[in-house]
Amino acid sequence: MNYTHEVEKMCSIAKGPNHGPAPIPEEGKWVKAYEIKDISGLSHGIGWCAPQQGCCKLTLNVKNGIIEEALVETLGCSGMTHSAAMACEILQGKTLLEALNTDLVCDAINVAMREIFLQLVYGRTQTAFSENGLPVGASLEDLGKGLRSQVGTMFGTKEKGVRYLEMAEGYIMKLALDDNNEVTGYQFVHLGKMMDAIKKGQTPNEAFEKNIGTYGRFENAAKYVDPRKE
């Protein structure tokens, strides 16, 4: 260790009490984190790329400093979706500190990693007060049946109004309008359930018809429009 001349000339003064780091809540316990292996929890981080063209939601399940589970969801950039595939292979098995200092291919995923790191090391996780945390695989609950990300996609213009394109329920096929041309409901197909049905042996047409649903005051509307064509 090198010291400046000024420090070398100083006399020694004894250090007072050292209570260590403040404890943080981790999976139902209060933990004083000294090393990366002291960190456990499941949480989410949101990141964005430099031009803010796309974003990433990153979910990690960390046990004793090791990433046991990773869910990478991206939106808005075609290149980012391929980056997510690489990042998900990179993440699991690394320590939390390794992952923070690894290039996760895409700016948005790197930023999400930074944000989730802060939550984990400060004890601001989803499992802070959950005894033993959540089992590996818990992040899939965010996706629902069919294991598809829940996405909301809406488009609107001042001249032509709003178009619902994708909701949590699925792909929007028709919008229902009332006498004032205001949206009162919509018809959708749940693509995740439809694909599961096809894999189980149903014909595509049968699976399609059985997974169509409606929301709101869809029946007996004054008018129906295809939001992608009309």
Backbone torsions as a table, in degrees:
resi	resn	phi	psi	omega
1	MET	NA	129.0	178.4
2	ASN	-98.3	137.3	178.0
3	TYR	-122.0	149.3	175.4
4	THR	-71.2	162.7	-179.8
5	HIS	-59.7	-37.4	-178.4
6	GLU	-64.1	-41.2	-179.9
7	VAL	-69.9	-38.6	179.7
8	GLU	-60.9	-31.3	-178.9
9	LYS	-78.6	-14.8	-177.0
10	MET	-73.2	148.8	173.7
11	CYS	-82.8	158.2	-179.1
12	SER	-84.5	138.2	175.4
13	ILE	-123.4	132.6	-176.5
14	ALA	-66.7	142.0	177.7
15	LYS	-79.4	141.8	179.9
16	GLY	-79.9	-158.0	-178.5
17	PRO	-58.6	143.9	176.8
18	ASN	-127.0	104.2	-175.7
19	HIS	-90.7	-1.5	179.7
20	GLY	75.6	-171.8	-177.7
21	PRO	-70.7	155.0	174.7
22	ALA	-68.8	139.7	179.4
23	PRO	-68.4	145.2	176.9
24	ILE	-119.8	151.1	179.7
25	PRO	-78.0	126.8	178.6
26	GLU	-138.2	112.4	173.8
27	GLU	49.3	47.0	175.3
28	GLY	83.4	7.7	178.7
29	LYS	-129.5	156.0	172.6
30	TRP	-96.8	121.3	-171.6
31	VAL	-123.7	133.5	169.6
32	LYS	-91.3	111.4	-174.2
33	ALA	-89.5	112.5	177.0
34	TYR	-103.0	-34.3	-177.2
35	GLU	-130.6	166.5	-176.2
36	ILE	-64.1	-27.1	178.9
37	LYS	-69.5	-10.0	178.3
38	ASP	-83.4	-1.7	-174.7
39	ILE	-101.4	128.5	174.4
40	SER	-140.9	151.8	175.7
41	GLY	152.7	163.5	173.6
42	LEU	-118.0	131.6	178.6
43	SER	-156.8	-179.3	-177.5
44	HIS	-124.6	148.4	173.3
45	GLY	-133.1	142.0	178.7
46	ILE	-113.0	132.5	-179.5
47	GLY	-133.1	161.6	-178.3
48	TRP	-140.7	154.6	-179.4
49	CYS	-89.4	169.7	-174.3
50	ALA	-57.3	-46.7	176.9
51	PRO	-79.4	1.8	-178.9
52	GLN	54.8	37.8	177.9
53	GLN	-82.5	-28.0	-178.4
54	GLY	-145.0	169.2	-179.4
55	CYS	-141.4	164.3	-177.3
56	CYS	-134.7	136.6	168.1
57	LYS	-109.1	120.1	-177.5
58	LEU	-113.5	127.6	176.4
59	THR	-117.9	125.6	179.2
60	LEU	-124.2	141.6	171.9
61	ASN	-114.2	109.2	-174.1
62	VAL	-108.4	130.0	176.6
63	LYS	-125.3	119.2	179.1
64	ASN	53.1	41.6	175.6
65	GLY	84.9	-8.1	-177.3
66	ILE	-103.5	134.3	176.0
67	ILE	-77.5	108.6	-178.8
68	GLU	-91.8	-20.4	-174.5
69	GLU	-151.5	137.4	178.0
70	ALA	-137.8	133.2	172.7
71	LEU	-122.8	120.8	-178.8
72	VAL	-115.6	118.0	177.8
73	GLU	-119.6	129.4	-177.9
74	THR	-126.5	159.4	-175.3
75	LEU	-149.6	137.7	166.6
76	GLY	95.1	-6.4	-177.1
77	CYS	-145.4	124.0	-176.9
78	SER	-66.0	-37.8	178.9
79	GLY	-65.4	-32.5	-178.4
80	MET	-66.1	-33.7	-179.8
81	THR	-64.6	-37.1	177.4
82	HIS	-73.8	-34.4	175.2
83	SER	-61.6	-36.4	-179.8
84	ALA	-61.4	-37.4	179.4
85	ALA	-62.1	-42.6	179.9
86	MET	-69.9	-42.5	-177.8
87	ALA	-62.4	-38.1	-177.8
88	CYS	-68.4	-29.8	174.5
89	GLU	-73.1	-33.4	-178.0
90	ILE	-71.6	-41.9	-166.0
91	LEU	-68.0	-50.3	-171.2
92	GLN	-66.6	135.7	-179.3
93	GLY	96.1	-14.9	178.8
94	LYS	-84.2	157.0	169.7
95	THR	-73.8	160.3	180.0
96	LEU	-59.7	-37.2	179.9
97	LEU	-71.4	-38.9	175.5
98	GLU	-59.2	-46.4	-177.5
99	ALA	-63.5	-37.6	178.9
100	LEU	-62.8	-33.7	-176.4
101	ASN	-103.3	20.8	176.2
102	THR	-109.5	138.0	175.8
103	ASP	-71.7	113.5	-178.7
104	LEU	-92.8	30.6	168.2
105	VAL	79.1	-42.2	-173.0
106	CYS	-125.0	140.3	-180.0
107	ASP	-53.6	-44.9	-175.8
108	ALA	-62.1	-39.8	179.8
109	ILE	-70.5	-38.0	176.5
110	ASN	-62.2	-42.2	179.2
111	VAL	-66.2	-40.6	177.4
112	ALA	-61.0	-37.7	178.3
113	MET	-64.6	-41.0	178.0
114	ARG	-62.8	-44.7	-176.8
115	GLU	-67.0	-40.5	-179.4
116	ILE	-72.6	-32.1	176.0
117	PHE	-58.1	-44.1	-179.6
118	LEU	-62.5	-41.1	178.9
119	GLN	-63.2	-43.1	-176.4
120	LEU	-67.5	-44.0	-175.1
121	VAL	-79.3	-15.1	175.8
122	TYR	-100.9	1.6	177.1
123	GLY	75.7	23.9	179.9
124	ARG	-101.4	48.3	-175.1
125	THR	-97.8	169.0	177.0
126	GLN	-66.3	-25.0	-175.9
127	THR	-108.8	20.3	-176.5
128	ALA	-53.6	-39.8	-176.1
129	PHE	-115.9	21.1	177.8
130	SER	-100.6	115.3	-176.8
131	GLU	-58.6	126.1	-178.6
132	ASN	67.3	7.4	175.7
133	GLY	68.3	-150.0	179.9
134	LEU	-118.4	147.1	-179.4
135	PRO	-67.7	156.5	176.0
136	VAL	-62.7	128.3	-175.0
137	GLY	112.1	-7.9	-175.5
138	ALA	-64.8	-27.0	-177.3
139	SER	-64.5	-22.9	-179.1
140	LEU	-65.9	-18.8	178.1
141	GLU	-63.5	-24.7	177.9
142	ASP	-67.4	-19.8	-173.9
143	LEU	-91.6	-26.9	-179.1
144	GLY	76.5	-168.5	-177.2
145	LYS	-67.1	138.7	-177.8
146	GLY	87.3	-6.0	177.9
147	LEU	49.3	55.1	174.5
148	ARG	-119.7	140.4	177.5
149	SER	-60.7	143.1	177.0
150	GLN	-83.9	115.8	-173.3
151	VAL	-124.8	136.3	171.7
152	GLY	-111.7	121.4	180.0
153	THR	-126.8	115.0	-178.2
154	MET	-128.6	145.1	177.4
155	PHE	-132.8	140.2	179.0
156	GLY	-152.5	149.3	174.0
157	THR	-131.4	155.2	177.8
158	LYS	-62.2	-36.9	-175.8
159	GLU	-74.6	-40.4	-171.4
160	LYS	-115.4	-4.8	177.3
161	GLY	85.0	-161.2	-170.6
162	VAL	-93.5	152.6	172.3
163	ARG	-135.0	118.8	173.1
164	TYR	-84.5	126.9	-177.5
165	LEU	-112.1	-38.2	-179.0
166	GLU	-149.4	133.5	177.7
167	MET	-126.8	176.6	178.7
168	ALA	-56.8	-33.5	-178.7
169	GLU	-70.6	-29.5	179.5
170	GLY	150.1	-159.3	-176.7
171	TYR	-76.6	124.3	-177.0
172	ILE	-81.8	127.7	180.0
173	MET	-103.4	-37.9	-178.5
174	LYS	-141.9	145.9	170.5
175	LEU	-107.0	139.6	176.0
176	ALA	-97.7	131.0	-179.9
177	LEU	-118.8	146.9	176.8
178	ASP	-93.2	-168.0	-177.0
179	ASP	-65.9	-19.8	178.2
180	ASN	-94.5	8.8	-177.1
181	ASN	64.7	25.1	176.3
182	GLU	-96.1	144.3	-178.8
183	VAL	-68.4	128.7	177.4
184	THR	-116.6	-11.3	-179.3
185	GLY	178.1	-177.4	179.0
186	TYR	-155.0	159.8	175.7
187	GLN	-110.5	139.2	-176.1
188	PHE	-139.3	161.8	169.3
189	VAL	-121.1	130.7	179.2
190	HIS	-83.2	101.7	-172.7
191	LEU	-66.7	-35.7	179.4
192	GLY	-62.6	-48.3	178.9
193	LYS	-65.2	-37.9	179.9
194	MET	-61.9	-44.6	-179.5
195	MET	-67.4	-36.8	176.4
196	ASP	-61.5	-40.6	-179.8
197	ALA	-65.8	-39.8	178.4
198	ILE	-63.8	-41.6	179.7
199	LYS	-65.0	-24.6	179.4
200	LYS	-87.4	0.1	173.8
201	GLY	116.7	-8.5	177.9
202	GLN	-70.4	149.8	175.9
203	THR	-70.6	154.2	179.0
204	PRO	-54.8	-42.4	-179.5
205	ASN	-65.3	-42.1	-179.9
206	GLU	-64.8	-44.8	179.4
207	ALA	-63.5	-38.9	178.7
208	PHE	-62.2	-50.4	-176.8
209	GLU	-63.6	-37.3	-175.6
210	LYS	-76.8	-12.9	-177.7
211	ASN	-114.6	22.8	173.1
212	ILE	-91.5	135.3	177.9
213	GLY	-139.5	173.9	178.0
214	THR	-132.9	159.7	178.2
215	TYR	-138.2	144.5	178.6
216	GLY	77.6	-156.4	179.6
217	ARG	-90.6	73.9	-177.0
218	PHE	-83.6	-39.9	-176.9
219	GLU	-69.6	147.1	175.3
220	ASN	59.8	31.3	176.7
221	ALA	-72.5	159.4	178.2
222	ALA	-70.2	-28.5	-174.8
223	LYS	-158.9	148.2	175.1
224	TYR	-122.7	139.1	178.8
225	VAL	-132.6	149.1	172.0
226	ASP	-85.9	114.7	-173.8
227	PRO	-66.0	-15.6	-179.8
228	ARG	-95.1	-13.2	-175.5
229	LYS	-125.3	-23.7	-173.6
230	GLU	-111.4	NA	NA
